[in-house]
Amino acid sequence: FALRQMLLDHTPVSLDGLKPGLRILQFHLLHENGPRFAAQFLESDKFAFSRCLEVVTGTLRWWRAGYDPDDRKITDQEAVQAALWGARLLCQWRAAGFEPFDEQQVAVCAETFRAQDLPLLQRHLDFIERHRGSLRQMFIAGYGACSEDTQQRYLIETQLFYTLDEFSRVNMTLFDSYDPKNGLCNLDNTDLAYFAALTSTELRDEMEKCTGDKLPGNLLCASDAPQLSALSCR
């Protein structure tokens, strides 16, 4: 109940645009999966963001047929922002000993999110757009396996997430020219692979090498991130 309040009921007005993504996140945490799955999100700050992002983008890209049309209108940018805000709340809540946050506490955290996290997130999104092709080829070459290559469909899967011990699935779609289950064409999860790769120093170096560009500042969503103390959230 406390988690639902933080994600939905206490969402500051300035972040109202993230509510559709947050509804998806809380639905998966509290309804689609049991307590053990939800606990996994709370056990590791390091993977909180990429796990939240997988839930939100997975709904939009794989399971969209079962969701309300208003929720399916979320843009990729809104989905990433909602996942990051949800992860920030989870990490801060964990750091505070899972004591419920009231509206004022959430508002203070939201100001930090808007002033610091959103601009940094945008720099990462811009980096992905500049180098999407190179990044995709890097993930394919190092961690990909072609599952289907026909005139009707080209499907490449990746074991990157399993390698990071971040997700339960061994294989995850990296690129799919046509998914007959949901009718989507050119499904591209390079962004999801990128944000997961940020959790690895080795992969960060590899991404800089393959793009010839320096990554934006660390999008701290890990245990070494500066946590807001219980007092600073009050």
Disulfide bonds with the S-S distance in Angstrom:
none
